Amino acid sequence: MPANCPACQSSRTHVNSSSLLHNGTRRRRRRCHHCGHSWTEYDGPRPPHKGGSNAARGYGITSEEVEEILKNQTFNHSEMAAKLNLHKATVRNVRLGNILRHVHPELQRWTMAQRPTRTCEHCMNWLGDGCDMGYPDPLQEGPAFAADCDLFQEA
């Protein structure tokens, strides 16, 4: 019997890969035909969660823990991870909505801090068509050029 998608509850799912783990547990990677969501299922005992960016993240985290991760802004990722016995990458990914987006969708996910972009056009040495100091064209050098320029002075 096909499993329902945890994101949209569609029964139109398929198994992408299946493997037998060393402890006898069958692991299946599934994908939803309807919404494209992918997830992992285990038939048998789950291996212990180790966290980290390459680990299968999200299982074993309760709805209450997700709520605490999203609501508690006094702790940074590392402190919250230590409090909940998780990896800091897991906490960060929950907060950014990279994983467990379907849990507490009413709570706002965090956003990456937007840093102001520093471009040659914002420099007092910019003459409109080029740099007064004789530096190369920023369009040829790339967007990181102004951020690394030692002569950059805010206009």
Number of C-alpha atoms within 10 A of each C-alpha: 4 11 16 16 22 15 16 13 13 15 15 14 20 17 16 12 11 14 12 12 13 8 10 12 15 16 18 18 15 22 21 22 14 13 14 13 14 17 19 17 15 16 11 12 10 16 13 7 15 13 18 14 12 8 12 14 23 18 12 11 14 11 12 11 13 19 16 13 21 20 14 10 12 8 12 13 20 15 14 20 19 13 10 14 11 21 20 20 18 23 28 20 19 22 25 17 18 11 15 20 17 11 17 14 11 8 13 12 17 15 9 7 6 6 6 6 11 17 18 27 17 14 17 14 19 19 12 9 8 15 17 12 10 9 15 11 13 16 9 8 11 10 14 13 18 20 12 10 13 8 12 17 13 12 10
